Amino acid sequence: MLYFYFGSMLVVTGLSGWSIARTYIRSAFLSCMAGMMIAMTIGMMTSVTIGTIAGIVYPQDLTVPTAGAVLLGMVCGYLAGKPVSTMAALDGMLAGIMGGMMGAMLGVMIGKHAGMMVLFVDVIYVFIHMVVLQLIREQSQEGKNEAADGASSKQTPLLHPFVFGLGVFVLAAVFLYQS
């Protein structure tokens, strides 16, 4: 089970790095508000997920999981927000601090279904990560269109609302009927 936890931490860190790289590449087209949302989301979700896993792996003391998750969340939030604005970087760092504390507390308090909680947090992370990548893509397309002809194009949704609702329903059913 320990390999699953460390693999999950690696995937979350890699996906966060990918989002940060996409933010750097398309930073010229991102508004300050979009940059703040991107930085806050990356900082918060990374630190919550890593903090939860670290709290499960190291439940003896809350200090190590909290400090590690807070530091990682601050770094990810800063790196995601810095190419857009200093305000976005600050927002990302503060969200990383908050998420790191919450994730570590959740991880330490989990009982016998720790693996299911890690899977649950990972699925939420992936959903949120997909939306962040869509936001980056939409904002940069709007910026390119406005720079080209001054008009904005119609955007396509990431997931149809019915598909998203069905996914949430199935996820809830799986976790509710585990006991």
C-alpha positions as CSV (number, residue, x, y, z in Angstrom):
1,M,0.0,0.0,0.0
2,L,3.0,2.3,0.6
3,Y,3.9,2.1,-3.1
4,F,0.4,3.3,-4.0
5,Y,0.8,6.3,-1.6
6,F,4.2,7.3,-3.0
7,G,3.0,6.8,-6.6
8,S,0.0,9.0,-5.9
9,M,2.3,11.7,-4.5
10,L,4.5,11.5,-7.6
11,V,1.6,11.7,-10.0
12,V,0.1,14.7,-8.1
13,T,3.5,16.5,-8.1
14,G,4.0,15.8,-11.8
15,L,0.5,17.0,-12.7
16,S,1.0,20.1,-10.7
17,G,4.3,20.7,-12.4
18,W,2.6,20.3,-15.8
19,S,0.0,22.9,-14.9
20,I,2.7,25.3,-13.7
21,A,4.5,24.8,-17.0
22,R,1.3,25.5,-18.9
23,T,0.8,28.7,-16.9
24,Y,4.3,29.9,-17.7
25,I,3.9,29.1,-21.4
26,R,0.6,31.0,-21.7
27,S,1.1,33.6,-19.0
28,A,0.9,36.5,-21.6
29,F,-2.7,35.7,-22.3
30,L,-3.9,35.1,-18.7
31,S,-5.8,37.8,-16.8
32,C,-5.0,38.6,-13.2
33,M,-8.2,36.9,-12.0
34,A,-7.5,33.8,-14.0
35,G,-4.0,33.7,-12.7
36,M,-5.2,34.0,-9.1
37,M,-7.7,31.2,-9.6
38,I,-5.0,29.0,-11.2
39,A,-2.4,29.6,-8.5
40,M,-5.0,29.2,-5.7
41,T,-6.3,25.9,-7.2
42,I,-2.8,24.4,-7.9
43,G,-1.5,25.4,-4.4
44,M,-4.6,24.2,-2.6
45,M,-5.2,20.9,-4.3
46,T,-1.5,19.9,-4.3
47,S,-1.1,20.6,-0.6
48,V,-4.4,19.0,0.4
49,T,-3.6,15.8,-1.6
50,I,0.0,15.6,-0.5
51,G,-0.9,16.5,3.1
52,T,-3.5,13.8,3.3
53,I,-1.1,11.1,2.0
54,A,1.7,12.3,4.2
55,G,-0.6,12.3,7.2
56,I,-1.5,8.7,6.5
57,V,2.0,7.6,5.9
58,Y,3.4,9.4,8.9
59,P,0.6,9.5,11.5
60,Q,2.8,9.6,14.6
61,D,3.4,13.4,14.5
62,L,1.4,16.1,12.8
63,T,4.4,18.4,12.4
64,V,6.2,16.6,9.5
65,P,3.1,16.1,7.2
66,T,1.9,19.7,7.9
67,A,5.3,21.3,7.3
68,G,6.0,19.3,4.1
69,A,2.5,19.9,2.6
70,V,2.5,23.6,3.5
71,L,5.9,24.1,2.0
72,L,5.1,22.2,-1.2
73,G,1.8,24.0,-1.5
74,M,3.5,27.4,-1.1
75,V,6.1,26.6,-3.7
76,C,3.5,25.3,-6.2
77,G,1.2,28.3,-5.5
78,Y,4.0,30.8,-5.9
79,L,5.3,29.2,-9.1
80,A,1.8,29.0,-10.6
81,G,1.0,32.7,-9.8
82,K,4.3,34.4,-10.4
83,P,4.2,34.5,-14.2
84,V,0.9,36.3,-14.1
85,S,1.2,38.7,-11.1
86,T,2.5,39.1,-7.6
87,M,-1.0,39.1,-6.3
88,A,-1.7,35.7,-8.0
89,A,1.6,34.4,-6.4
90,L,0.5,35.5,-3.0
91,D,-2.9,34.1,-3.4
92,G,-1.4,30.7,-4.4
93,M,1.0,30.7,-1.5
94,L,-1.8,31.4,1.1
95,A,-4.0,28.7,-0.4
96,G,-1.0,26.3,-0.2
97,I,-0.7,27.0,3.5
98,M,-4.3,26.5,4.2
99,G,-4.5,23.3,2.1
100,G,-1.4,21.8,3.7
101,M,-2.8,22.2,7.2
102,M,-6.2,20.7,6.3
103,G,-4.8,17.8,4.3
104,A,-2.3,16.8,7.0
105,M,-5.1,16.9,9.7
106,L,-7.4,14.8,7.4
107,G,-4.6,12.2,6.8
108,V,-3.8,11.8,10.5
109,M,-7.4,11.4,11.5
110,I,-8.3,8.7,8.9
111,G,-9.1,5.3,10.3
112,K,-9.2,1.9,8.5
113,H,-10.2,3.2,5.0
114,A,-7.1,5.2,4.3
115,G,-6.6,3.8,0.8
116,M,-10.1,4.7,-0.2
117,M,-9.7,8.3,1.1
118,V,-6.4,8.6,-0.9
119,L,-8.2,7.4,-4.0
120,F,-11.1,9.8,-3.4
121,V,-8.8,12.8,-2.9
122,D,-6.8,11.7,-6.1
123,V,-10.0,11.6,-8.1
124,I,-11.1,15.0,-6.9
125,Y,-7.6,16.3,-7.7
126,V,-7.8,15.0,-11.3
127,F,-11.2,16.5,-11.8
128,I,-10.1,19.9,-10.5
129,H,-6.8,19.6,-12.5
130,M,-8.7,19.1,-15.7
131,V,-10.8,22.2,-15.1
132,V,-7.6,24.2,-14.4
133,L,-6.1,23.1,-17.7
134,Q,-9.3,24.0,-19.5
135,L,-9.2,27.5,-17.8
136,I,-5.7,28.0,-19.0
137,R,-6.6,26.9,-22.5
138,E,-9.7,29.0,-22.7
139,Q,-8.0,32.1,-21.4
140,S,-5.1,31.8,-23.8
141,Q,-7.5,31.2,-26.7
142,E,-9.5,34.3,-25.8
143,G,-6.3,36.3,-25.5
144,K,-5.1,35.1,-28.9
145,N,-8.5,35.8,-30.5
146,E,-8.7,39.3,-29.0
147,A,-5.1,40.0,-30.1
148,A,-5.9,38.8,-33.6
149,D,-9.2,40.4,-34.4
150,G,-10.7,41.8,-31.2
151,A,-13.4,39.1,-31.0
152,S,-13.9,36.3,-28.5
153,S,-14.8,32.8,-29.7
154,K,-17.4,30.5,-28.1
155,Q,-15.9,28.0,-25.7
156,T,-16.7,24.4,-25.4
157,P,-17.3,22.8,-21.9
158,L,-14.9,20.4,-20.5
159,L,-17.6,17.9,-19.5
160,H,-21.2,17.9,-20.3
161,P,-23.2,18.6,-17.1
162,F,-25.0,15.3,-17.3
163,V,-21.7,13.4,-17.7
164,F,-20.2,15.3,-14.8
165,G,-23.2,14.7,-12.6
166,L,-23.2,11.0,-13.5
167,G,-19.5,10.8,-12.6
168,V,-20.1,12.4,-9.2
169,F,-23.0,10.1,-8.5
170,V,-21.0,7.0,-9.4
171,L,-18.1,8.2,-7.3
172,A,-20.3,8.9,-4.3
173,A,-22.0,5.5,-4.7
174,V,-18.7,3.6,-4.8
175,F,-17.5,5.3,-1.6
176,L,-20.7,5.1,0.3
177,Y,-21.1,1.3,-0.3
178,Q,-17.5,0.4,0.7
179,S,-18.4,-0.5,4.3
